[in-house]
């Protein structure tokens, strides 16, 4: 845990001190937004404003949003459980254009940092499930819903990518990029939506399901691909 916090703090500090402070001082000379960005990336929709730092570099501030139903998953309960994925995040991207001209078609590389609330959740209707208590199969018709939900913590996601910008006309550009990002998926916790306790046979199966989810999350990698496609409108 402390190692992860240290890594996130170091990455965040590096990007802010190396990129934001020196570059934003140059951007303040113009005090104007160069363009507006609208696009999609692997975590949803994206809307942002871009500052032209100089002839060959830019700084993009954007927000991302996603609300998606992932599907039904087998967690060892009597029925498959639906899961939803949501994301609310802000991103800071510094891009350097290799042709030394931000206003033309050309390649670029990007260093970015996303601060995100990435949430996976499942609202389980316990009254519809059956529970094993050998040699019997039991139900809990009076049970309220049970919520599986990831930790409500901010996640710091650094990334690096390469891409190409296409000039469609003097005011509109198309940008595409691919790269890699680093983050660890948040742990899943359970919450019972009632002031009364659960029967022991229900509680045990839910704890087993929660343990199974978190074990699968721990086995996931920490490096993931990232991709983006967006339209840039010069203003």
Secondary structure, DSSP 8 states (H G I E B T S, - for coil): -HHHHHHHHHHHHHHIIIIIHHHHHHHHHH-S--EEEEEEETTEEEEEEEEEEETTEEEEEEEEEEEEEEEEE--SSSS-EEEEEEEEEEEEEEEEETTS-TTSSEEEEEEEEEEEEEEEEEEEEGGG-EEEETTEEEE-TT--EEEEEE----EEEEEEEEEEEEE-SSSEEEEEEEEEEE-----EEEEESSSS---HHHHHHHHHHHHHHHHHHHTS-SEEEEEEEEEEEE-
